[in-house]
Amino acid sequence: MNRRGLVVVAAALALLVTGSAVALAGPVSGGPGGLLGGASDPPALLHFDTDEVRCPDDFSANSSTSVVADAENTEITYSRNVSLPGPSHAIGGPTFERVNESAYVLDVPTEETDAAPRSCSGVVRYNGTVRIPAGDDPWTLIVKQDGETVTTLRGDSDSSLLGGSTSVSGSVSAPDSGSNSTDSSE
C-alpha cells in the first residue's frame, strides 16, 4: 500500500472512531444526556418557609428573586411580603406545578387558622425555592397568591462547562395597596 492509501485508511478510521464516540456519548453540551453533564432533576418545590407575622405601622408589598443555573437545573428563590386578609389568617401550604413544557405556577394560599386573633390583620414574608430542569429554556414562573397572579418571572438560563449566565425579567401585579418592587440577581 502506498503512502496515499495509508493516509486515506487512517482518515477513515479516525472518522469512524470519532463518530462512534459521539454517537455513544450524546451531545457534548452540559444539558440532559450530555457527555459531561448529568440528567436534570424533575421540577419541585425545594423549600418554603415564612417569617413571624408582624403588625407594622406601614405595609410595603415588596419581593425579591434570586436565580441560580447550572448544567442540570435552574433554582429560583422568590420572597414576598404579604398583607394577610384578617387577624386570624396565615400562609397555608403552597403548591407548585408545571403547566406546560416551560411554564410553572407557585400558588401561595392564605387560610384562616384556629390561632388566637392578632391585634391587626398582619404582614408576613415568605421564601420559596423551586427547581426546574435546565432544558426548559426559556422558562416562565407565575407566582400566585390565593389563585391571583402577583408576579410573572421569565428567564433564560444559559450554562455550559465553562460557566453560565441567567437573565430574568418580571412583571408585578398589585392586589395589595402599597409599593411593589422586583429585584433580580444573576
One Martini backbone bead per residue (centre of mass of N, CA, C, O) as a GRO file, in nm:
protein
  186
    1MET     BB    1   0.098   0.035   0.021
    2ASN     BB    2   0.067   0.354  -0.008
    3ARG     BB    3   0.072   0.657   0.132
    4ARG     BB    4  -0.211   0.748   0.040
    5GLY     BB    5  -0.364   0.497   0.146
    6LEU     BB    6  -0.292   0.538   0.448
    7VAL     BB    7  -0.433   0.812   0.484
    8VAL     BB    8  -0.718   0.719   0.412
    9VAL     BB    9  -0.744   0.498   0.631
   10ALA     BB   10  -0.687   0.682   0.876
   11ALA     BB   11  -0.922   0.881   0.828
   12ALA     BB   12  -1.152   0.672   0.838
   13LEU     BB   13  -1.089   0.571   1.124
   14ALA     BB   14  -1.121   0.843   1.270
   15LEU     BB   15  -1.421   0.888   1.192
   16LEU     BB   16  -1.532   0.630   1.319
   17VAL     BB   17  -1.441   0.681   1.613
   18THR     BB   18  -1.570   0.961   1.651
   19GLY     BB   19  -1.863   0.885   1.578
   20SER     BB   20  -1.897   0.669   1.801
   21ALA     BB   21  -1.846   0.848   2.046
   22VAL     BB   22  -2.078   1.048   1.995
   23ALA     BB   23  -2.312   0.843   1.982
   24LEU     BB   24  -2.267   0.735   2.278
   25ALA     BB   25  -2.260   1.023   2.440
   26GLY     BB   26  -2.369   1.252   2.290
   27PRO     BB   27  -2.390   1.544   2.371
   28VAL     BB   28  -2.155   1.797   2.493
   29SER     BB   29  -2.332   1.925   2.657
   30GLY     BB   30  -2.477   2.002   2.985
   31GLY     BB   31  -2.718   1.860   2.930
   32PRO     BB   32  -2.920   1.627   2.881
   33GLY     BB   33  -2.711   1.354   2.802
   34GLY     BB   34  -2.439   1.447   2.830
   35LEU     BB   35  -2.109   1.384   2.856
   36LEU     BB   36  -2.073   1.590   3.133
   37GLY     BB   37  -2.368   1.586   3.200
   38GLY     BB   38  -2.644   1.555   3.374
   39ALA     BB   39  -2.941   1.488   3.478
   40SER     BB   40  -3.230   1.615   3.528
   41ASP     BB   41  -3.445   1.725   3.751
   42PRO     BB   42  -3.736   1.751   3.870
   43PRO     BB   43  -3.976   1.937   3.941
   44ALA     BB   44  -3.966   2.154   4.247
   45LEU     BB   45  -4.030   2.212   4.583
   46LEU     BB   46  -3.765   2.270   4.805
   47HIS     BB   47  -3.866   2.546   4.960
   48PHE     BB   48  -4.060   2.666   5.257
   49ASP     BB   49  -4.113   2.985   5.428
   50THR     BB   50  -4.184   3.181   5.727
   51ASP     BB   51  -4.233   3.440   5.902
   52GLU     BB   52  -4.335   3.630   6.131
   53VAL     BB   53  -4.600   3.788   6.233
   54ARG     BB   54  -4.685   4.130   6.177
   55CYS     BB   55  -4.756   4.485   6.308
   56PRO     BB   56  -4.727   4.729   6.114
   57ASP     BB   57  -4.772   5.055   6.020
   58ASP     BB   58  -4.637   4.979   5.744
   59PHE     BB   59  -4.691   4.862   5.409
   60SER     BB   60  -4.473   4.654   5.198
   61ALA     BB   61  -4.494   4.515   4.871
   62ASN     BB   62  -4.227   4.308   4.843
   63SER     BB   63  -3.970   4.166   4.625
   64SER     BB   64  -3.758   3.873   4.550
   65THR     BB   65  -3.492   3.744   4.326
   66SER     BB   66  -3.327   3.422   4.269
   67VAL     BB   67  -3.082   3.283   4.033
   68VAL     BB   68  -2.969   2.938   3.967
   69ALA     BB   69  -2.742   2.795   3.729
   70ASP     BB   70  -2.693   2.483   3.567
   71ALA     BB   71  -2.667   2.202   3.375
   72GLU     BB   72  -2.940   2.071   3.514
   73ASN     BB   73  -3.049   2.337   3.679
   74THR     BB   74  -3.301   2.566   3.807
   75GLU     BB   75  -3.300   2.806   4.073
   76ILE     BB   76  -3.580   2.966   4.242
   77THR     BB   77  -3.600   3.253   4.451
   78TYR     BB   78  -3.891   3.366   4.633
   79SER     BB   79  -3.990   3.682   4.781
   80ARG     BB   80  -4.266   3.801   5.008
   81ASN     BB   81  -4.487   4.038   5.104
   82VAL     BB   82  -4.786   3.991   5.314
   83SER     BB   83  -5.119   4.074   5.343
   84LEU     BB   84  -5.346   3.978   5.551
   85PRO     BB   85  -5.705   3.941   5.568
   86GLY     BB   86  -5.668   3.861   5.885
   87PRO     BB   87  -5.614   3.802   6.235
   88SER     BB   88  -5.642   3.461   6.164
   89HIS     BB   89  -5.424   3.454   5.944
   90ALA     BB   90  -5.228   3.250   5.708
   91ILE     BB   91  -5.001   3.068   5.561
   92GLY     BB   92  -5.014   2.813   5.353
   93GLY     BB   93  -4.988   2.554   5.143
   94PRO     BB   94  -4.806   2.520   4.875
   95THR     BB   95  -4.798   2.514   4.517
   96PHE     BB   96  -4.638   2.314   4.245
   97GLU     BB   97  -4.658   2.353   3.881
   98ARG     BB   98  -4.686   2.230   3.565
   99VAL     BB   99  -4.835   2.370   3.257
  100ASN     BB  100  -4.582   2.322   3.069
  101GLU     BB  101  -4.275   2.291   2.925
  102SER     BB  102  -4.194   2.616   3.064
  103ALA     BB  103  -4.430   2.638   3.286
  104TYR     BB  104  -4.499   2.776   3.615
  105VAL     BB  105  -4.669   2.733   3.946
  106LEU     BB  106  -4.689   2.940   4.239
  107ASP     BB  107  -4.911   2.880   4.514
  108VAL     BB  108  -5.013   3.111   4.778
  109PRO     BB  109  -5.194   3.067   5.054
  110THR     BB  110  -5.460   3.170   5.255
  111GLU     BB  111  -5.565   3.106   5.603
  112GLU     BB  112  -5.762   3.009   5.847
  113THR     BB  113  -5.717   2.988   6.195
  114ASP     BB  114  -5.711   2.879   6.546
  115ALA     BB  115  -5.579   3.116   6.630
  116ALA     BB  116  -5.537   3.382   6.792
  117PRO     BB  117  -5.609   3.687   6.744
  118ARG     BB  118  -5.492   3.967   6.635
  119SER     BB  119  -5.456   4.326   6.630
  120CYS     BB  120  -5.416   4.244   6.324
  121SER     BB  121  -5.385   4.119   6.019
  122GLY     BB  122  -5.099   4.122   5.894
  123VAL     BB  123  -4.750   4.043   5.825
  124VAL     BB  124  -4.568   3.843   5.577
  125ARG     BB  125  -4.280   3.646   5.491
  126TYR     BB  126  -4.184   3.462   5.206
  127ASN     BB  127  -3.996   3.156   5.106
  128GLY     BB  128  -3.916   3.018   4.777
  129THR     BB  129  -3.793   2.708   4.623
  130VAL     BB  130  -3.733   2.619   4.286
  131ARG     BB  131  -3.722   2.353   4.036
  132ILE     BB  132  -3.580   2.341   3.705
  133PRO     BB  133  -3.502   2.234   3.416
  134ALA     BB  134  -3.256   2.332   3.194
  135GLY     BB  135  -3.430   2.261   2.922
  136ASP     BB  136  -3.649   2.500   3.012
  137ASP     BB  137  -3.590   2.703   2.758
  138PRO     BB  138  -3.755   2.925   2.824
  139TRP     BB  139  -3.892   3.050   3.131
  140THR     BB  140  -4.188   3.036   3.355
  141LEU     BB  141  -4.296   3.214   3.657
  142ILE     BB  142  -4.591   3.189   3.845
  143VAL     BB  143  -4.718   3.397   4.100
  144LYS     BB  144  -4.951   3.315   4.354
  145GLN     BB  145  -5.235   3.452   4.544
  146ASP     BB  146  -5.510   3.297   4.584
  147GLY     BB  147  -5.502   3.264   4.246
  148GLU     BB  148  -5.348   3.536   4.208
  149THR     BB  149  -5.152   3.721   4.020
  150VAL     BB  150  -4.828   3.883   4.121
  151THR     BB  151  -4.606   3.722   3.941
  152THR     BB  152  -4.386   3.732   3.645
  153LEU     BB  153  -4.131   3.514   3.537
  154ARG     BB  154  -3.853   3.545   3.307
  155GLY     BB  155  -3.618   3.305   3.159
  156ASP     BB  156  -3.257   3.240   3.081
  157SER     BB  157  -3.043   2.954   3.103
  158ASP     BB  158  -2.695   2.978   3.044
  159SER     BB  159  -2.503   2.679   3.032
  160SER     BB  160  -2.172   2.551   3.091
  161LEU     BB  161  -1.861   2.428   3.156
  162LEU     BB  162  -1.753   2.749   3.184
  163GLY     BB  163  -2.040   2.843   3.264
  164GLY     BB  164  -2.288   3.107   3.343
  165SER     BB  165  -2.616   3.251   3.271
  166THR     BB  166  -2.878   3.487   3.378
  167SER     BB  167  -3.201   3.589   3.273
  168VAL     BB  168  -3.441   3.832   3.410
  169SER     BB  169  -3.794   3.890   3.404
  170GLY     BB  170  -4.068   4.108   3.525
  171SER     BB  171  -4.400   4.111   3.670
  172VAL     BB  172  -4.629   4.316   3.866
  173SER     BB  173  -4.892   4.272   4.082
  174ALA     BB  174  -5.146   4.479   4.284
  175PRO     BB  175  -5.364   4.386   4.531
  176ASP     BB  176  -5.207   4.559   4.713
  177SER     BB  177  -5.130   4.810   4.892
  178GLY     BB  178  -4.862   4.983   4.771
  179SER     BB  179  -4.548   4.882   4.704
  180ASN     BB  180  -4.347   4.758   4.428
  181SER     BB  181  -4.081   4.505   4.380
  182THR     BB  182  -3.813   4.383   4.164
  183ASP     BB  183  -3.542   4.165   4.217
  184SER     BB  184  -3.249   4.072   4.034
  185SER     BB  185  -3.030   3.787   4.017
  186GLU     BB  186  -2.725   3.618   3.890
   0.00000   0.00000   0.00000
